[in-house]
Every structure is written in C-alpha cells, then in structure tokens.
Amino acid sequence: MKREWIEIGISTGLVFLMIVMLLVVELNVSADLKSAGFALVVILFIIVMGLVGIKLADIS
C-alpha cells in the first residue's frame, strides 16, 4: 500500500512541476518561441517520467 502512495505522490509532483514550467514558458518566453518552449517542456516531462518509472520499477 505504501508503494502506491509513493507513486501517486511522485506522479502528482511531476505533473505539478510540468504545469509550473508551462506557466513559466507562457509568461516569460516571446511569442515566436512559445511553441518550441511548450514542446521542450513536454519532452522533458516524458523523459523524467520515464526515468522515474524505471527507478520505481527497480524498487519493487
């Protein structure tokens, strides 16, 4: 049961971090670079979520 709560907490934290990064891009990046910024944030999120998933799989 504790492992599920750890997974939920980590996933929630990573999604919150992604939302914050998207807001930073929205507020601080010029209009011509916003789409590239959004794409970069999503790619980073996918990579980090994959690495965390691998690490969580090793724990069990």
VENGIRA-V888268 format. One record per backbone hydrogen bond with DSSP energy under -1.0 kcal/mol. NH is the residue of the N-H (numbers start at 1). CO is the residue of the C=O. Records with the same first field share a line. If there is no record, write none. Layout:
NH=CO / CO
//
This chain:
5=1
6=2
7=3
8=4
9=5
10=6
11=7
12=8
13=9
14=10
15=11
16=12
17=13
18=14
19=15
20=16
21=17
22=18
23=19
24=20
25=21
26=22
27=23
28=24
29=25
33=30
37=33
38=34
39=35
40=36
41=37
42=38
43=39
44=40
45=41
46=42
47=43
48=44
49=45
50=46
51=47
52=48
53=49
54=50
55=51
56=52
57=53
58=54
59=55
60=56
//
